[in-house]
Amino acid sequence: MREKIQQIYLGHQKKFHFLLAGIVNTAVGLATYPILYLVLHPNGLGYIEILIIAQVICITFSFASNKYFVFKSKGDFKGEYIKFFLFHGLYFLINLIALPVLVEWIKLNPMIAQTIFSILIIVTSYFWHNSVTFKDPKRRLQ
């Protein structure tokens, strides 16, 4: 049984690492916006400005965990960061539109609205980063 589990792990190691990094990145991502909101909003920053700060922190943290822990990439830091940021930057632009709609029109709490939006990023990011950002030309999509 132990050998079978080890075999499954070795066959899907990158996916397990992505899952683990995803748990940590999700915790950081889900905590960052509310913490910044609770600290910065009473000091005059609006929820969009707080979103911008949170995104920069979360994208950079996520990039580092994916580059070094999940994909163990030795590729060009700058090029990979640009590809990584393109993915998350696109979501960020959509987020800038979606968050006010969810908060102002649908009347969701900003923390709940941002949590919902974060789930979309989690669902699609593995495929993008595996096949674009950290793609090893010697391997196929795993």
Sequence and secondary structure as in RCSB ss.txt:
>XXXX:A:sequence
MREKIQQIYLGHQKKFHFLLAGIVNTAVGLATYPILYLVLHPNGLGYIEILIIAQVICITFSFASNKYFVFKSKG
DFKGEYIKFFLFHGLYFLINLIALPVLVEWIKLNPMIAQTIFSILIIVTSYFWHNSVTFKDPKRRLQ
>XXXX:A:secstr
 HHHHHHHHHHTHHHHHHHHHHHHHHHHHHHHHHHHHHHHGGGT  HHHHHHHHHHHHHHHHHHHIIIIIS   S
 HHHHHHHHHHHHHHHHHHHHHHHHIIIIIS   HHHHHHHHHHHHHHHHHHHIIIIIT  TTS   
